[in-house]
Amino acid sequence: MALVARVRALLLPGSRLRGATLGRAANGGGAGARRALSHRVLVEADPAAGVAVVKFRNPPVNSLSLEMLTELGICLEKLENDKTVRGIVLTADRPGIFSAGLDLTEMCGRNPAHYAEFWKAVQELWLRLYQSNMALGAAINGTCPAGGCLLSLTCDYRILADNPKYTIGLNETQLGIFAPFWFKDTMVNTIGHRATERALQLGLLFTPAEALQVGLVDQVVPEDQVQSTALSVMSQWLAIPDHARQLTKTMMRKATVDQLLKHREADIQNFVSFISRDSIQKVLQVYLQKLRKKNH
Ligand SMILES: CCCCCCCCCC/C=C\CC(=O)SCCNC(=O)CCNC(=O)[C@H](O)C(C)(C)COP(=O)(O)OP(=O)(O)OC[C@H]1O[C@@H](n2cnc3c(N)ncnc32)[C@H](O)[C@@H]1OP(=O)(O)O
């Protein structure tokens, strides 16, 4: 069975994500709040507020594996088709790690067809998020490197927990790889050209104070207030008529989106040939081993 079909089938019975009605929340959430589960993503929807909180729960580090990318994409697609939802807040189900970024095991020791499938899924999730008609907020309640940072940069605003361990940035060069043009463009659109050039070349991971200063996040708040702040900021975005906000968002992002749409196939081929190089495989394996050694 194709991965998308497999993941669709995995979504739990009774979930709106499967086309049925969401159950009323057993605990927590406002009146009428609804909860839906998939394996790696938890959705808490509050139709009265028009907002859904999408929580990553892909232990141990919320890495963006092929299955996680696919499940997240399907959840977002369902929410986009749900007329009661106008805004989405992305966060981690458990504080500590927002997302460790792309799953390195998807880029190591596999075959070219797998790399192509994986990269296509990364592109698709980015396109879905960056072009979303929803207002999107990131409640960053944990460390947020590389692909995790990219996810947050697709949102309309970012709230980061004030914990010096929670660094954020596109640190690819530190691994010996580099951020492709559309990662770079997404960052340029947020913090500008010069700050992006410095951040990308040095592979910087910013502390909360630094991230706020450079404009990578909009607010830094105490850890226990990240989600509530993200929801309260969301109400400002939702106070604007949807059509006006959406047209403006499209106008701001279209050129960046068009670049990837225009070069999508070439970008996949470039990724596959780059990641398949022996030297790059070696670098990634050493990096993964270093991460693993820490624990053994
Ligand atoms: C022509 C050009 C075309 C384009 C070419 C482009 C090429 C590349 C494009 C972009 C690619 C990549 C973007 C990415 O996102 S790469 C991923 C970057 N992520 C990181 O550097 C973060 C790595 N992880 C950590 O720093 C830490 O794990 C943490 C997140 C700070 C958490 O620390 P912790 O102490 O709580 O947990 P830890 O013990 O380290 O990890 C637990 C287990 O999880 C494994 N793991 C961690 N991160 C990843 C990951 N990203 N993917 C897969 N697995 C991961 C880790 O190995 C531990 O495993 P084990 O339990 O020991 O077996």
Ligand as a Chemical Component Dictionary entry (heavy atoms), coordinates in Angstrom:
data_LIG
# 
_chem_comp.id                   LIG 
_chem_comp.type                 NON-POLYMER 
_chem_comp.pdbx_formal_charge   0 
_chem_comp.three_letter_code    LIG 
# 
loop_
_chem_comp_atom.comp_id 
_chem_comp_atom.atom_id 
_chem_comp_atom.alt_atom_id 
_chem_comp_atom.type_symbol 
_chem_comp_atom.charge 
_chem_comp_atom.model_Cartn_x 
_chem_comp_atom.model_Cartn_y 
_chem_comp_atom.model_Cartn_z 
_chem_comp_atom.pdbx_ordinal 
LIG C1  C1  C 0 22.080 20.936 -4.934 1  
LIG C2  C2  C 0 21.473 21.076 -3.626 2  
LIG C3  C3  C 0 20.220 20.383 -3.291 3  
LIG C4  C4  C 0 19.828 20.487 -1.888 4  
LIG C5  C5  C 0 20.755 19.793 -0.925 5  
LIG C6  C6  C 0 20.260 19.921 0.467  6  
LIG C7  C7  C 0 20.820 18.918 1.412  7  
LIG C8  C8  C 0 20.229 18.909 2.780  8  
LIG C9  C9  C 0 18.970 19.593 2.952  9  
LIG C10 C10 C 0 18.471 19.875 4.354  10 
LIG C11 C11 C 0 18.626 18.826 5.199  11 
LIG C12 C12 C 0 18.357 18.733 6.484  12 
LIG C13 C13 C 0 17.652 19.571 7.366  13 
LIG C14 C14 C 0 17.533 18.882 8.717  14 
LIG O1  O1  O 0 16.563 19.080 9.356  15 
LIG S1  S1  S 0 18.795 17.830 9.225  16 
LIG C15 C15 C 0 18.462 17.486 10.926 17 
LIG C16 C16 C 0 19.127 18.505 11.750 18 
LIG N1  N1  N 0 18.837 18.265 13.125 19 
LIG C17 C17 C 0 19.749 18.377 14.082 20 
LIG O2  O2  O 0 20.890 18.718 13.848 21 
LIG C18 C18 C 0 19.313 18.019 15.475 22 
LIG C19 C19 C 0 19.940 16.751 15.919 23 
LIG N2  N2  N 0 19.474 16.360 17.229 24 
LIG C20 C20 C 0 19.864 16.952 18.366 25 
LIG O3  O3  O 0 20.611 17.894 18.378 26 
LIG C21 C21 C 0 19.311 16.401 19.635 27 
LIG O4  O4  O 0 18.807 15.119 19.387 28 
LIG C22 C22 C 0 18.190 17.260 20.271 29 
LIG C23 C23 C 0 17.080 17.567 19.275 30 
LIG C24 C24 C 0 18.792 18.561 20.827 31 
LIG C25 C25 C 0 17.558 16.461 21.449 32 
LIG O5  O5  O 0 18.573 16.085 22.368 33 
LIG P1  P1  P 0 18.282 14.918 23.424 34 
LIG O6  O6  O 0 19.518 14.815 24.253 35 
LIG O7  O7  O 0 16.997 15.138 24.102 36 
LIG O8  O8  O 0 18.063 13.620 22.525 37 
LIG P2  P2  P 0 19.187 12.742 21.815 38 
LIG O9  O9  O 0 19.716 11.770 22.795 39 
LIG O10 O10 O 0 20.160 13.605 21.124 40 
LIG O11 O11 O 0 18.339 12.009 20.697 41 
LIG C26 C26 C 0 17.468 10.924 21.017 42 
LIG C27 C27 C 0 17.474 9.957  19.853 43 
LIG O12 O12 O 0 16.955 10.623 18.712 44 
LIG C28 C28 C 0 17.888 10.534 17.631 45 
LIG N3  N3  N 0 17.808 11.776 16.814 46 
LIG C29 C29 C 0 18.023 13.022 17.211 47 
LIG N4  N4  N 0 17.825 13.888 16.207 48 
LIG C30 C30 C 0 17.488 13.142 15.143 49 
LIG C31 C31 C 0 17.159 13.470 13.780 50 
LIG N5  N5  N 0 17.115 14.736 13.314 51 
LIG N6  N6  N 0 16.855 12.455 12.956 52 
LIG C32 C32 C 0 16.893 11.177 13.386 53 
LIG N7  N7  N 0 17.183 10.806 14.663 54 
LIG C33 C33 C 0 17.478 11.788 15.522 55 
LIG C34 C34 C 0 19.242 10.395 18.320 56 
LIG O13 O13 O 0 20.141 9.800  17.446 57 
LIG C35 C35 C 0 18.881 9.520  19.489 58 
LIG O14 O14 O 0 18.799 8.202  19.001 59 
LIG P3  P3  P 0 19.143 6.936  19.948 60 
LIG O15 O15 O 0 17.983 6.846  20.884 61 
LIG O16 O16 O 0 20.436 7.225  20.646 62 
LIG O17 O17 O 0 19.237 5.798  18.980 63 
# 
loop_
_chem_comp_bond.comp_id 
_chem_comp_bond.atom_id_1 
_chem_comp_bond.atom_id_2 
_chem_comp_bond.value_order 
_chem_comp_bond.pdbx_ordinal 
LIG C1  C2  SING 1  
LIG C2  C3  SING 2  
LIG C3  C4  SING 3  
LIG C4  C5  SING 4  
LIG C5  C6  SING 5  
LIG C6  C7  SING 6  
LIG C7  C8  SING 7  
LIG C8  C9  SING 8  
LIG C9  C10 SING 9  
LIG C10 C11 SING 10 
LIG C11 C12 DOUB 11 
LIG C12 C13 SING 12 
LIG C13 C14 SING 13 
LIG C14 O1  DOUB 14 
LIG C14 S1  SING 15 
LIG S1  C15 SING 16 
LIG C15 C16 SING 17 
LIG C16 N1  SING 18 
LIG N1  C17 SING 19 
LIG C17 O2  DOUB 20 
LIG C17 C18 SING 21 
LIG C18 C19 SING 22 
LIG C19 N2  SING 23 
LIG N2  C20 SING 24 
LIG C20 O3  DOUB 25 
LIG C20 C21 SING 26 
LIG C21 O4  SING 27 
LIG C21 C22 SING 28 
LIG C22 C23 SING 29 
LIG C22 C24 SING 30 
LIG C22 C25 SING 31 
LIG C25 O5  SING 32 
LIG O5  P1  SING 33 
LIG P1  O6  DOUB 34 
LIG P1  O7  SING 35 
LIG P1  O8  SING 36 
LIG O8  P2  SING 37 
LIG P2  O9  DOUB 38 
LIG P2  O10 SING 39 
LIG P2  O11 SING 40 
LIG O11 C26 SING 41 
LIG C26 C27 SING 42 
LIG C27 O12 SING 43 
LIG C27 C35 SING 44 
LIG O12 C28 SING 45 
LIG C28 N3  SING 46 
LIG C28 C34 SING 47 
LIG N3  C29 SING 48 
LIG N3  C33 SING 49 
LIG C29 N4  DOUB 50 
LIG N4  C30 SING 51 
LIG C30 C31 SING 52 
LIG C30 C33 DOUB 53 
LIG C31 N5  SING 54 
LIG C31 N6  DOUB 55 
LIG N6  C32 SING 56 
LIG C32 N7  DOUB 57 
LIG N7  C33 SING 58 
LIG C34 O13 SING 59 
LIG C34 C35 SING 60 
LIG C35 O14 SING 61 
LIG O14 P3  SING 62 
LIG P3  O15 DOUB 63 
LIG P3  O16 SING 64 
LIG P3  O17 SING 65 
# 
